[in-house]
């Protein structure tokens, strides 16, 4: 984040009463954690995307060849 964005956020927070600052901070923390988790998920997906595509192609070929069976969820 640029220092300008941080300065803007600081000014916005300072304009609020202290109780509202705490509430806004909690929301901001939650939002940042969600963003970090999303970035981590995207990174993991990018690293395994080729493997996932290969597995999907293999499954599709097995289904087309009649080698696949419907999953029985009771046996899991």
Secondary structure, 3 states (H helix, E strand, C coil): CCHHHHHHHHHHHHCCCHHHHHHHHHHHHHHHHHHHHHHHHHHHHHHHHHHHHHHHHHHHHHHHCCCCCCCCHHHC
